[in-house]
Amino acid sequence: MLLIDPDTSERINANDSTIHFYKYSLKQFKNMRIIDINTLPKEQVFTEVNNAKYRREVILNLA
């Protein structure tokens, strides 16, 4: 699970499963944005993040 700041798209935190899956350290994750690892086009990622923010969704599916 990732905790993302919807205003900056920066990661705030990641759990152990996420760190293991992506093979980044927690420190590295905290210095990245969601677009740094997501395979969707950047514009679509920002659209999804904004949609989730305004719907106040907890879960954001970016697969």
Buried (B, 14 or more C-beta within 10 A) or exposed (E): EBEBEBEEBBBEEBEEEBBEEBEBEEEBBEEBBBBBBBEBEEEEBBEBBEEBBEEEEEEBEBE
